[in-house]
Amino acid sequence: MMKKTSLLLSAAIALSLTQVYAGVVLKNEGQKVGYAIGVDMGSSIAQLGISDGEELDFNAVILGLRDAYQKKDLLLTQDEMTKTLQDFSEKRLQAMKKEMEKIAAEEAEKGKAFLEENAKKDGVITTESGLQYKVVKKGTGAKPNSDDRVTVDYTGTLIDGTEFDSSKGREPITINVQDVIAGWVEGLQLMTEGANYIFYIPSDLAYGSRGAGNAIPPNATLIFDVNLLKIEKNEAEAEADKKESIAKSINKSLEEATEIVKAEVEADKKESIAKSINKSLEEATETVKAEAEADKKEAIANSINKSLEEAAEAVKEVIEAKPDEAAKK
């Protein structure tokens, strides 16, 4: 609280000096020092946004400064001054909070409307998280992971076109992918080296309700034009990628070797089956031949037997006929 009191007194000194030296040329060292202190204090109080009038009476400031400097009896006790400054500080905080809530609501509404319309534009892609992006230029090669470092050129603007930051007036920056706002973390991992994307980032993927300083209001939707210039792989990740690549190469070689072996086994299997079939055919042929030969022999034997039977019958008939002929004689 004493710090706040000191700040107000400093402001009073600055205002007092302004009145004392109004229209006066600074001629000596004491005047220059006093003026420099006054400018510094005036700048500090200006940042608080305290206005002359109801919030701050300059005449009372000068009176309090004089009484304190001359060690006169003060018009307020220490407790009264402390309470007065506490009440003043609380009042200002509440007013600032109310104003920020108003701005946050307005920004949220404007951002929602902007993103809804922007999503309808050609080339704009909306991800599951709500991030929108447009590919201005495609890159080549690998995409960064969250553990990688990247070098980028970028320009950041509000949806009304107000530029709040840019590396293009300075030089590209190198950052860890995981150390930036969520919209960037997601967006960078969509890009390849050399690509140029435009990110349209909802406030919940940017700085949310807190905003960022005076440049970015609470709940502001942001637009970033980003060029991904270089990717620096995390050493552990790079080593893991190398091992994974080697493992994939080995697996591919094993798969190819397995296919060759399978093909050879299949060929051997087919050859074995063919040989087995051929052998079976040969055996069947031999069996048929043997059966045919047997049938042929049997047919000959049957024919011979039949001829023998017929000859025997003829002889029998001759023999039986001779006694009859003898009787006739």
C-alpha positions in Angstrom: 0.0 0.0 0.0 2.9 2.3 0.7 4.1 1.6 -2.8 0.7 2.9 -4.2 0.9 5.9 -1.9 4.4 6.6 -3.2 3.2 6.3 -6.8 0.4 8.8 -6.2 2.8 11.2 -4.5 5.2 10.8 -7.4 2.5 11.7 -9.8 1.6 14.8 -7.7 5.2 15.9 -7.8 5.2 15.6 -11.5 2.1 17.6 -11.8 3.3 20.2 -9.4 6.6 20.6 -11.3 4.7 21.0 -14.5 2.8 24.0 -13.0 5.9 25.5 -11.5 8.0 25.3 -14.6 5.2 26.0 -17.2 6.7 28.2 -19.9 10.1 28.3 -18.2 13.3 27.3 -19.9 15.3 24.8 -18.0 18.5 26.7 -17.3 20.3 24.9 -14.5 21.0 21.3 -13.4 18.4 21.3 -10.6 15.6 22.3 -13.1 16.7 19.6 -15.6 16.8 16.9 -12.9 13.4 18.0 -11.6 11.9 18.0 -15.0 13.3 14.5 -15.9 11.9 13.1 -12.6 8.6 14.8 -13.4 8.4 13.2 -16.9 9.2 9.8 -15.4 6.6 10.1 -12.7 4.0 11.6 -15.1 4.5 8.6 -17.5 4.0 6.2 -14.6 0.7 7.9 -13.5 -0.5 8.1 -17.1 -0.2 4.3 -17.4 -2.6 4.0 -14.6 -5.2 6.0 -16.5 -6.0 8.3 -13.6 -7.8 11.4 -14.9 -7.9 14.9 -13.4 -11.2 15.6 -11.8 -13.3 13.2 -9.7 -10.6 10.5 -9.6 -7.7 12.9 -8.8 -7.7 16.5 -7.7 -4.4 18.1 -8.7 -4.8 20.9 -6.2 -5.2 18.4 -3.4 -2.1 16.5 -4.7 0.0 19.7 -4.5 -1.4 20.4 -1.0 -0.5 17.0 0.3 3.0 17.2 -1.3 3.6 20.5 0.3 2.4 19.4 3.7 4.5 16.3 3.7 7.6 18.0 2.4 7.3 20.8 5.0 6.4 18.3 7.7 3.2 20.1 8.6 0.2 18.5 10.4 -1.6 16.3 7.9 -5.3 16.7 7.1 -5.8 12.9 7.2 -4.5 10.3 9.6 -2.4 7.4 8.4 -5.3 5.0 8.7 -7.6 7.4 6.8 -5.0 7.7 4.0 -4.5 4.0 3.8 -8.3 3.3 3.6 -8.8 6.0 1.0 -6.1 4.6 -1.2 -7.4 1.0 -0.7 -10.9 2.1 -1.6 -9.6 4.0 -4.6 -7.6 1.0 -5.8 -10.6 -1.4 -5.4 -12.9 0.9 -7.2 -10.5 1.1 -10.1 -10.0 -2.6 -10.2 -13.7 -3.2 -10.3 -14.1 -0.7 -13.1 -11.3 -2.3 -15.1 -12.8 -5.7 -14.5 -16.2 -4.6 -15.8 -14.6 -3.0 -18.9 -12.6 -6.2 -19.6 -15.7 -8.3 -19.3 -17.4 -6.1 -21.8 -14.5 -6.3 -24.2 -14.2 -10.1 -23.7 -17.9 -10.6 -24.6 -17.6 -8.4 -27.7 -14.5 -10.2 -28.9 -16.0 -13.6 -28.3 -19.1 -12.6 -30.4 -17.0 -11.1 -33.2 -14.6 -14.0 -33.3 -17.5 -16.6 -33.5 -19.1 -14.7 -36.4 -15.8 -14.3 -38.2 -14.9 -18.0 -37.9 -18.4 -19.1 -39.1 -18.0 -17.0 -42.2 -14.4 -17.8 -42.8 -15.1 -21.6 -42.7 -17.2 -21.1 -45.9 -14.3 -19.7 -47.9 -12.5 -21.7 -50.5 -9.4 -23.4 -49.3 -10.1 -23.0 -45.6 -10.0 -26.2 -43.6 -11.4 -26.6 -40.1 -10.0 -29.2 -37.8 -11.7 -31.1 -35.0 -10.4 -28.7 -32.4 -11.8 -25.6 -34.2 -8.5 -24.5 -35.7 -8.9 -23.1 -39.2 -6.0 -23.0 -41.7 -5.4 -22.3 -45.4 -2.5 -23.7 -47.4 -0.8 -20.8 -49.3 2.2 -22.9 -50.3 2.9 -26.6 -49.8 6.3 -27.7 -48.5 8.2 -30.9 -48.8 9.7 -33.5 -46.6 8.9 -34.3 -43.0 6.4 -32.6 -40.6 7.5 -31.5 -37.1 6.5 -33.3 -33.9 5.7 -31.5 -30.6 9.2 -32.3 -29.3 10.9 -30.6 -32.3 12.3 -27.1 -32.8 11.3 -25.0 -35.8 12.4 -21.8 -37.4 9.6 -19.7 -38.7 8.7 -16.3 -40.1 5.3 -15.0 -39.1 2.9 -12.1 -38.8 0.1 -12.0 -36.3 -3.0 -9.8 -36.7 -6.4 -9.4 -35.1 -9.5 -10.2 -37.2 -9.8 -6.4 -38.0 -6.3 -6.5 -39.6 -4.5 -4.8 -36.7 -1.0 -6.2 -36.6 0.2 -7.0 -33.0 3.5 -8.9 -33.8 5.7 -9.9 -36.6 9.2 -11.5 -37.1 9.4 -10.2 -40.6 10.6 -6.8 -39.5 13.3 -8.5 -37.4 14.4 -12.0 -38.3 13.0 -15.5 -38.2 12.6 -17.1 -34.8 13.5 -20.6 -33.6 11.0 -22.1 -31.0 10.0 -25.4 -29.4 6.8 -26.5 -31.0 5.3 -27.4 -27.6 6.1 -24.0 -26.1 3.6 -21.9 -28.1 -0.1 -21.5 -28.0 -2.3 -24.5 -28.7 -3.3 -23.3 -32.1 0.3 -23.1 -33.2 1.2 -26.5 -31.7 -1.5 -28.1 -33.8 -1.0 -26.0 -36.9 2.8 -26.4 -37.1 2.5 -30.2 -37.0 0.3 -30.0 -40.1 3.0 -28.2 -42.1 6.0 -29.6 -44.0 9.3 -27.7 -44.3 9.0 -24.8 -46.7 5.3 -24.5 -46.4 3.3 -21.3 -45.9 0.0 -21.6 -44.0 -2.4 -19.1 -42.6 -3.8 -20.0 -39.2 -7.2 -18.7 -38.0 -7.1 -19.4 -34.3 -10.1 -19.3 -31.9 -9.5 -17.7 -28.6 -9.6 -21.0 -26.7 -6.6 -22.1 -28.7 -4.9 -18.8 -28.3 -4.8 -16.6 -25.2 -8.4 -17.1 -24.0 -10.1 -14.8 -21.6 -6.8 -13.4 -20.2 -5.6 -11.9 -23.5 -2.0 -10.8 -23.9 -1.0 -7.4 -22.7 -2.5 -4.4 -24.3 -2.1 -5.8 -27.8 -4.4 -8.8 -27.7 -7.8 -8.4 -26.0 -9.5 -11.2 -24.0 -11.3 -13.8 -26.1 -9.6 -12.5 -29.3 -9.6 -14.6 -32.4 -6.1 -14.4 -34.0 -4.7 -14.7 -37.5 -1.2 -15.8 -38.2 0.6 -16.0 -41.5 3.4 -18.6 -40.9 6.3 -19.7 -43.1 8.0 -22.9 -41.8 11.6 -22.5 -42.8 13.4 -25.3 -40.9 12.7 -28.3 -38.7 15.3 -29.4 -36.1 14.4 -32.9 -34.9 14.7 -33.7 -31.2 17.9 -35.8 -30.8 16.2 -38.6 -29.0 13.4 -38.6 -31.5 15.9 -38.5 -34.4 17.7 -41.5 -33.0 14.3 -43.3 -32.5 13.4 -42.5 -36.1 16.7 -43.9 -37.3 16.2 -47.1 -35.3 12.6 -47.3 -36.6 13.9 -46.9 -40.2 16.5 -49.6 -39.7 13.8 -51.9 -38.1 11.5 -51.3 -41.0 14.3 -52.0 -43.5 15.1 -55.3 -41.7 11.4 -56.3 -41.5 11.0 -55.6 -45.2 14.0 -57.7 -46.0 12.7 -60.5 -43.8 9.3 -60.3 -45.5 10.8 -60.5 -48.9 13.0 -63.4 -47.9 9.9 -65.1 -46.4 8.0 -64.7 -49.6 10.9 -66.2 -51.6 11.1 -69.2 -49.3 7.3 -69.6 -49.4 7.5 -69.5 -53.2 10.2 -72.1 -53.3 8.4 -74.3 -50.8 5.2 -73.9 -52.9 7.1 -74.8 -56.0 8.7 -77.8 -54.3 5.3 -78.8 -53.0 3.8 -78.5 -56.5 6.6 -80.6 -58.0 6.2 -83.2 -55.3 2.5 -83.4 -56.0 3.1 -83.6 -59.7 5.6 -86.4 -59.2 3.2 -88.2 -56.9 0.4 -87.9 -59.6 2.8 -89.0 -62.3 3.8 -92.0 -60.2 0.1 -92.9 -59.5 -0.7 -92.5 -63.2 2.3 -94.8 -64.1 1.2 -97.4 -61.6 -2.4 -97.2 -62.8 -1.2 -97.6 -66.4 0.8 -100.6 -65.4 -2.1 -102.1 -63.6 -4.4 -101.5 -66.6 -1.7 -103.0 -68.9 -1.4 -106.0 -66.6 -5.1 -106.4 -66.4 -5.4 -106.1 -70.2 -2.7 -108.6 -70.6 -4.4 -111.0 -68.2 -7.7 -110.4 -70.0 -6.0 -111.1 -73.3 -4.4 -114.3 -72.0 -7.7 -115.4 -70.4 -9.5 -114.7 -73.7 -6.9 -116.9 -75.6 -7.2 -119.6 -73.0 -10.9 -119.4 -73.2 -10.7 -119.7 -77.0 -8.3 -122.6 -76.8 -10.4 -124.3 -74.3 -13.5 -123.7 -76.4 -11.6 -125.2 -79.4 -10.5 -128.2 -77.4 -14.0 -128.7 -76.1 -15.4 -128.5 -79.7 -12.7 -131.0 -80.9 -13.4 -133.3 -78.1 -17.1 -133.2 -79.0 -16.3 -134.0 -82.6 -14.1 -137.0 -81.7 -16.8 -138.2 -79.3 -19.3 -138.0 -82.1 -17.0 -139.9 -84.5 -16.4 -142.6 -81.9 -20.1 -143.0 -81.1 -20.9 -143.2 -84.9 -18.5 -146.1 -85.7 -20.3 -148.9 -83.8 -23.5 -148.1 -85.7 -21.8 -148.3 -89.0 -20.3 -151.7 -88.0 -23.7 -153.1 -87.1 -25.1 -152.1 -90.5 -22.3 -154.1 -92.2 
